[in-house]
Amino acid sequence: MEEIGPFRIHKDGKTLYRNNYSWNQAANLLFLESPAGVGFSYSNISSEVKSNGDRDTAIDNIIFLLNWMQRFPEYKNRDFYIAGESYAGHFVPQLAEIILQHNKLAKKNLINLKGIMIGNAVINFETDEKGMYEYHASHGLIPDEIFEQIDRYCNFSDKALPQPHQCDNAIDIAIADTDPIDLYNIYAPLCPKSDDLSTTYYTSNKNSQEIDPCSDDYLIAYMNRPDVQKALHANVTKIKYNWQPCSEVIESWKDSPLSIIPVIKKVMANGIRVWIFSGDTDGIVPVTSTKKSIKKMKLRVETPWYPWFHKDYEVGGYAQVYRGNLTFATVRGAGHQVPSYEPARAFTLAKHFLAGTQLPNSTTHKIIYLTQNIPMQRK
């Protein structure tokens, strides 16, 4: 409702309008609320919801997909792609891995997996953390000396590793410095707080690419309407089900590997297309983190770093292609949830990913533009 789906929600929290850049214009979309306890998903065994983990999530997801394919056999032979963002940097490659395992055991393609795509993805804890503080320093969010202390004293090789007090103190200062802004998009406006949804929080053109920072509020209001929950056939077990964008049901997470790089490399070794994209205004899993994580994979560059273009003359971001069928692309001006902030550029990215084509480097158009006799004021 806020990213790649066909509808967005008006400020009233009651009515919808079309998303002109919905990804269902390029492919059939299947949304899976995962793990159990997220959104309207549930389990009849309460312990499965309260305590979950990477492995259990992958198993649940493959069971769901295999059953879904049985229920809708017309999709069995279709090309299948998986996409996700943030912690889906774990979920997506792990699901791809278990699909490949099942295909191998069955000696046939139960699911015709062709590619995976992850955005602003949690990939490798050490480089994710180092890259995040480097990004904050390079974008003027924290002072250089604080980043230097973090770089010198913090050891992110293990989450459970106790840190020296110099590291803890520096991180506390970094958190305090970045707390007043939205780290999911360091340049985005914040939503003024109000208990009245009818209050005009923020004025923006619904056809603009600019995201409304109060869109979470409209979504919460819409998804908690009884008629909406009934229309969605939601299994609402409470008298009044309180839907939230982030689940408050899951209490503990049993397993989370420090690095998902071995899984990504295994998926690539099986000929699966892998794209990793990064909104370049995200301060949570920023572009610096992703670049460091990819560098750790020690892949050979096939197509060096280049600007990719959207609408001919507009730079949509930058890209680099690696041997082994991995593409890394940035999306200019996008935060953590790339399709929310830059839906048109994200849609271009998705179409090229599905087609297996390289993002366009419109050098010819750019040269024509620069050599035209255009007055300076029009430039």
C-alpha positions in Angstrom: 0.0 0.0 0.0 3.0 2.3 0.3 5.5 0.8 -2.1 4.9 -1.5 -5.1 1.2 -2.4 -4.8 -1.5 -1.2 -7.2 -3.1 1.2 -4.7 -2.1 4.0 -2.3 -4.3 5.5 0.5 -5.7 9.0 0.7 -5.3 11.2 3.8 -8.8 10.3 5.0 -7.6 6.7 5.7 -10.8 5.5 3.9 -10.3 5.8 0.1 -7.7 4.6 -2.4 -6.0 5.9 -5.5 -4.0 4.1 -8.1 -0.2 3.8 -7.9 1.0 4.6 -11.5 4.2 2.6 -10.9 2.8 -0.6 -9.4 5.0 -3.6 -10.2 1.9 -5.6 -11.2 2.2 -3.8 -14.6 5.4 -5.8 -15.2 4.6 -9.2 -13.5 2.1 -11.1 -11.5 2.6 -10.2 -7.8 2.3 -12.5 -4.9 2.6 -10.8 -1.5 3.5 -13.1 1.4 3.2 -11.7 5.0 6.1 -13.4 6.7 7.1 -14.6 9.3 3.9 -15.7 11.1 2.6 -12.9 13.2 3.3 -10.1 10.6 0.3 -8.2 9.3 -2.7 -10.5 9.3 -0.7 -13.7 9.2 -1.0 -16.1 12.1 -0.3 -19.5 13.5 -2.6 -21.8 15.4 0.4 -22.5 17.7 1.1 -19.4 19.7 4.7 -20.4 20.5 5.5 -20.4 16.7 4.5 -16.7 16.6 6.2 -15.5 19.8 9.5 -17.2 18.9 10.7 -17.4 15.3 13.9 -17.3 13.3 15.5 -17.3 9.8 15.4 -21.1 9.4 11.8 -21.5 10.5 10.8 -18.6 8.2 12.4 -20.2 5.2 10.7 -23.5 5.9 7.3 -21.9 6.4 7.8 -20.0 3.1 8.7 -23.0 1.0 5.8 -25.0 2.4 3.5 -22.1 1.6 4.8 -21.7 -2.0 4.7 -25.4 -2.8 1.1 -25.6 -1.6 0.2 -22.4 -3.4 1.6 -23.9 -6.7 -0.6 -27.0 -6.1 -3.6 -24.8 -5.6 -2.8 -22.7 -8.7 -1.0 -25.1 -11.1 -1.3 -22.7 -14.0 1.6 -20.8 -12.5 3.9 -23.8 -11.9 6.0 -23.4 -15.1 6.1 -19.6 -15.0 9.4 -17.8 -14.4 9.6 -17.1 -10.6 11.4 -14.1 -9.0 11.7 -13.1 -5.3 12.2 -9.5 -4.2 12.4 -7.9 -0.8 14.0 -5.1 1.2 15.8 -4.6 4.5 15.9 -7.8 6.6 14.7 -9.6 3.5 18.4 -9.5 2.7 18.2 -12.6 4.8 14.8 -13.9 3.9 15.0 -13.7 0.1 18.4 -15.5 -0.4 17.4 -18.1 2.2 14.2 -18.8 0.5 16.0 -19.1 -2.9 18.4 -21.5 -1.3 15.7 -23.8 0.0 13.8 -23.7 -3.3 17.0 -24.9 -5.1 17.4 -27.7 -2.5 13.8 -28.9 -3.1 14.2 -28.7 -6.9 17.4 -30.8 -6.6 15.7 -33.4 -4.4 12.7 -33.6 -6.7 15.1 -33.7 -9.8 12.8 -31.2 -11.4 11.8 -27.5 -11.1 9.0 -27.5 -8.5 9.4 -23.7 -8.6 11.0 -22.2 -11.7 13.3 -19.8 -9.8 15.1 -17.3 -12.2 16.2 -14.4 -10.0 16.3 -12.6 -6.7 16.4 -8.9 -5.9 17.1 -7.3 -2.5 17.1 -3.6 -1.7 18.9 -1.7 1.1 19.5 -5.2 2.4 20.9 -6.6 5.6 23.7 -8.7 4.2 26.8 -8.8 6.5 26.6 -7.5 10.0 30.2 -6.2 10.3 30.2 -4.2 7.0 26.6 -3.1 7.5 27.5 -1.5 10.8 30.8 0.0 9.7 29.2 1.3 6.5 26.3 2.9 8.4 28.5 5.1 10.7 30.7 5.9 7.7 27.6 7.1 5.8 26.5 9.2 8.8 29.9 10.9 9.0 30.2 11.5 5.3 26.7 13.1 5.2 27.3 15.5 8.1 25.1 13.7 10.6 27.9 12.9 13.1 31.3 14.5 13.6 34.4 12.9 12.1 36.0 12.3 15.5 33.0 10.2 16.6 33.2 8.0 13.5 37.0 7.7 14.0 36.4 6.4 17.6 33.8 3.9 16.3 36.2 2.8 13.6 39.1 2.4 16.0 37.4 0.9 19.1 34.3 -1.0 17.8 34.5 -4.6 16.7 31.5 -5.6 14.8 32.7 -9.1 13.9 30.2 -10.6 16.4 26.9 -9.1 17.7 27.4 -10.7 21.1 31.0 -9.3 21.5 31.3 -6.9 24.5 32.6 -3.5 23.3 35.0 -1.2 25.1 33.6 1.8 26.7 35.1 4.1 24.1 33.0 2.3 21.5 29.8 2.4 23.5 30.3 6.1 24.3 30.9 7.0 20.6 27.8 5.0 19.5 25.6 6.7 22.2 26.7 10.1 20.8 26.1 9.0 17.2 22.6 7.8 18.1 21.8 11.1 19.9 23.0 13.1 17.0 20.9 11.2 14.4 17.8 10.7 16.6 16.0 14.0 15.5 15.9 12.9 11.8 14.3 10.0 9.9 17.3 7.7 9.2 15.2 5.8 6.7 15.6 8.8 4.5 17.9 11.4 5.9 16.4 14.2 3.8 12.8 13.4 4.2 10.4 15.6 6.2 8.9 14.2 9.5 5.2 13.7 10.1 3.8 16.2 12.6 2.1 14.2 15.4 -1.6 14.5 15.9 -4.3 12.2 17.2 -6.8 13.5 14.6 -6.4 11.8 11.2 -8.6 14.5 9.6 -6.0 17.1 10.5 -4.0 18.1 7.4 -0.5 16.9 8.4 1.3 17.5 5.2 0.5 18.9 1.8 1.7 17.1 -1.3 0.5 16.2 -4.8 -0.6 12.6 -4.8 0.8 12.3 -8.4 4.2 13.6 -7.2 7.1 11.3 -6.5 7.5 12.9 -3.1 6.3 10.5 -0.3 3.9 11.8 2.3 5.7 11.3 5.6 2.3 10.6 7.3 1.4 7.7 5.0 1.9 5.2 7.9 -0.9 6.9 9.7 -3.3 6.6 6.8 -2.3 2.9 6.3 -3.0 2.1 10.0 -6.4 3.8 9.9 -7.3 1.9 6.7 -6.1 -1.5 7.8 -7.9 -1.2 11.1 -11.3 -0.6 9.5 -13.7 -3.5 10.2 -15.0 -3.5 6.6 -11.5 -3.6 5.2 -10.5 -6.5 7.5 -13.7 -8.4 6.5 -13.1 -7.8 2.8 -9.5 -9.1 3.2 -10.9 -12.2 4.9 -8.5 -11.5 7.8 -8.6 -14.0 10.6 -9.1 -11.4 13.4 -9.1 -13.3 16.7 -9.4 -10.3 19.0 -12.5 -8.2 19.6 -10.7 -5.3 18.0 -7.6 -6.3 16.1 -4.9 -3.6 16.2 -3.0 -3.8 12.9 0.4 -2.2 12.9 3.1 -1.7 10.2 5.6 -3.5 12.4 4.6 -6.6 14.3 4.6 -6.4 18.1 3.7 -10.1 18.4 7.1 -11.7 17.8 9.0 -11.6 21.1 12.3 -13.4 20.2 14.3 -14.3 17.2 16.2 -17.6 17.5 18.7 -17.4 14.6 20.2 -14.7 12.5 23.5 -15.5 10.8 26.1 -12.7 10.9 26.5 -13.0 7.2 24.3 -14.0 4.3 27.1 -13.7 1.8 27.7 -17.6 1.6 24.0 -18.1 0.8 24.1 -15.4 -2.0 27.2 -16.9 -3.5 25.5 -20.4 -3.4 22.5 -19.0 -5.2 24.7 -17.3 -7.8 26.6 -20.6 -8.4 23.3 -22.1 -9.4 22.9 -19.6 -12.2 20.3 -17.5 -10.5 20.2 -13.8 -11.4 21.0 -11.6 -8.3 20.4 -7.9 -8.2 21.1 -5.7 -5.1 19.9 -2.2 -5.1 20.4 0.7 -2.7 18.4 3.9 -2.2 21.2 6.5 -1.7 19.5 8.6 1.0 18.9 5.7 3.4 20.9 6.0 6.7 19.8 2.6 8.1 21.4 0.2 5.6 23.1 2.8 3.4 24.9 2.5 0.1 28.3 2.5 1.9 27.2 -0.7 3.8 26.1 -2.5 0.7 29.2 -1.6 -1.2 31.4 -2.9 1.6 29.4 -6.1 1.8 29.7 -6.7 -2.0 33.4 -6.0 -1.9 33.7 -8.7 0.7 32.4 -11.2 -1.8 35.5 -10.6 -3.9 33.8 -10.7 -7.3 35.3 -9.6 -10.6 33.8 -6.5 -12.2 32.3 -7.1 -15.6 30.8 -3.7 -16.3 32.5 -0.9 -14.3 30.6 1.7 -12.4 28.4 3.9 -14.6 25.3 6.2 -14.4 22.1 4.6 -15.4 19.4 6.7 -16.9 15.7 7.1 -16.4 13.7 9.1 -19.0 16.7 9.5 -21.2 18.5 12.5 -19.6 17.7 11.9 -16.0 20.2 9.9 -13.9 18.3 7.2 -12.0 21.3 6.1 -10.1 24.6 4.2 -10.6 25.3 0.6 -11.4 28.1 -2.0 -11.6 27.8 -5.5 -12.9 29.9 -8.4 -11.5 30.9 -11.7 -13.0 28.6 -14.4 -11.8 25.4 -12.6 -12.7 25.3 -10.0 -9.9 24.2 -6.4 -10.5 24.5 -3.6 -8.0 22.5 -0.5 -8.5 21.9 2.7 -6.6 18.6 4.6 -6.9 19.2 8.3 -6.7 17.1 10.2 -4.1 15.5 7.1 -2.6 15.4 6.2 1.1 15.2 2.7 2.7 11.9 1.9 1.1 13.0 2.7 -2.5 9.6 2.4 -4.3 8.0 4.8 -1.8 10.5 7.6 -2.4 11.3 7.0 -6.1 8.5 4.9 -7.5 9.3 5.6 -11.2 13.0 4.8 -10.9 12.2 1.7 -8.8 9.8 0.5 -11.5 12.5 1.0 -14.2 14.8 -1.0 -12.1 12.3 -3.8 -11.7 11.5 -4.0 -15.4 15.2 -4.4 -16.3 15.7 -7.0 -13.6 12.8 -9.1 -14.9 14.0 -8.7 -18.5 17.6 -9.6 -17.6 18.8 -6.5 -19.3 21.5 -4.1 -18.2 20.3 -0.7 -16.8 20.4 1.8 -19.6 23.6 4.0 -20.0 22.2 6.7 -22.3 25.6 8.1 -23.2 24.4 9.0 -26.7 21.5 11.0 -25.4 23.7 12.8 -22.9 26.2 13.8 -25.5 23.5 15.2 -27.8 22.1 17.2 -24.9 25.5 18.7 -24.0 26.4 19.7 -27.5 23.0 21.3 -28.4 23.1 25.1 -28.5 20.9 25.7 -25.5 21.0 29.0 -23.6 22.5 28.8 -20.1 19.4 29.9 -18.4 17.4 27.0 -19.9 20.0 24.6 -18.5 
